[in-house]
Amino acid sequence: MKSKNSCIHGSEGAALRPYEKCLEFGAESLSDSELLAVIIRTGVSGMNSIQLAERIFSMGHTRKGLIGLSGITIPELLKIRGVGKVKAVQIKCICELSKRIAKQSAGERMDFTRPDAVAAYYMQDLRLLDKEHMVLAMLDSKCRLIADTVLSVGTVNASLVTPREVFIEALRCNAVSVILLHNHPSGDSTPSRNDILVTRRIAEAGEMLGIKVIDHIIIGDNMYTSLKEKEYM
């Protein structure tokens, strides 16, 4: 199998533009820059689409290249010569689509009864957010993910959510059990007293409705705390 960054050797392959190369050899034959060039379609004066793609990849913050692409914001993309609103939106949508495909695929085979697996699944979505986001993961009778949703976006140090909000969503999706997650922008996943009290209140409401609250996982910067593991619930 060819590397995604490999090139087709020979004058004929080297002369092919990304569209033609994809048709002739398949999408897997394209380098990362060529794949992005197909998406953005055109370059700008003095810079073809592949060179523009390479310029975009160089804009990543902590990581360059493909991995850093999703962290580049639309305003940052718009500062790149040759990237207008259409190209910026296309790039962000491709990143989001790729992320959802990867998460859906992982979710189908993931064990949602394991706090470490659940934390890893949501870590990249939550760990770097500058405000607290409360996420509700809804599961079926076999603990498979049905859907997830952001219940609230709080201030830097508070995330407010009521049992009513939790179980309206859970009932709408016919969930049998749920997992709560939220991030701490400080990077420290230690639960606050309020985190523990809110979790217990929601778990008690779930018992009355017949919907089990399996866990509440707090996401820090590459760390997590499971309130179930800590026996806070």
C-alpha positions, -999 to +999 in steps of 0.1 A: +000+000+000+013+034-009+020+061+017-005+089+017+024+113+012+041+092-016+043+105-051+037+086-084+070+082-100+077+088-137+071+117-160+035+108-167+025+105-130+045+136-121+027+156-148-008+147-136-027+173-117-045+162-085-079+156-102-064+136-130-041+117-106-071+107-084-090+094-114-060+075-127-045+061-095-072+066-068-075+091-039-050+071-018-022+080-043-026+118-035-003+135-010-020+155+018-013+187-001-028+173-033-059+161-014-064+196+000-057+211-034-086+191-049-109+207-022-098+243-027-096+238-065-077+269-074-046+288-063-038+325-066-014+345-088+021+331-083+009+301-063-009+270-076-035+250-056-009+226-042+014+254-031-016+271-015-025+239+003+011+237+016+008+273+028-024+264+047-008+234+063+020+256+076-004+277+095-011+250+122-005+262+158+010+234+178+011+209+149+017+215+113+003+196+083-029+175+083-031+171+121-029+209+127-055+217+100-086+214+122-072+239+147-070+267+122-099+290+125-119+306+097-106+342+106-070+328+104-077+311+071-090+343+057-057+360+064-040+337+039-036+352+004-058+332-019-082+319+007-117+335+006-148+327+025-158+298+003-124+281+006-123+287+043-158+272+049-149+242+026-118+235+046-136+237+080-164+215+068-140+189+055-123+189+088-155+185+107-168+158+084-135+138+088-138+142+126-174+129+126-166+100+104-137+090+127-158+094+159-188+075+145-165+046+134-148+046+168-182+049+186-196+018+170-169-004+185-162+015+218-170+003+253-189+032+268-188+014+302-151+023+305-144+058+317-109+059+301-124+050+267-151+076+270-126+103+281-103+095+252-133+096+228-142+132+238-107+145+249-098+163+217-133+179+214-132+193+250-097+197+264-088+231+248-121+249+250-120+282+269-154+278+284-171+249+302-192+228+279-216+202+293-220+172+270-247+145+272-239+111+257-270+089+253-267+052+251-290+022+241-296-010+261-262-024+250-244+008+260-238+018+224-238+055+216-271+067+201-263+104+201-245+132+220-253+168+224-240+200+241-264+208+269-248+241+280-219+264+275-210+282+307-185+308+318-149+300+324-156+286+358-193+274+357-215+252+337-252+252+345-275+224+336-307+211+351-321+175+353-349+186+332-326+195+303-308+162+306-338+140+305-358+159+279-329+150+255-325+115+268-363+107+265-363+123+230-336+098+219-351+068+238-319+065+257-316+038+284-286+053+301-265+085+298-231+098+306-224+134+315-191+151+305-178+186+309-144+203+306-124+224+330-107+252+310-080+254+337-068+220+326-073+205+361-100+178+360-105+178+398-143+179+404-157+209+423-182+206+451-208+219+427-199+192+401-206+165+427-239+180+439-252+185+404-243+150+394-260+135+424-292+155+417-293+144+381-286+108+390-315+108+415-338+122+389-327+095+365-335+068+389-371+081+391-374+081+353-357+048+348-327+063+330-294+054+346-266+080+348-236+058+343-209+085+350-199+121+350-165+126+335-146+158+338-121+165+310-089+184+317-058+190+296-049+154+286-064+142+319-098+132+332-117+124+364-145+099+366-169+107+394-180+070+393-144+058+398-139+083+426-171+070+442-188+105+442-220+090+428 
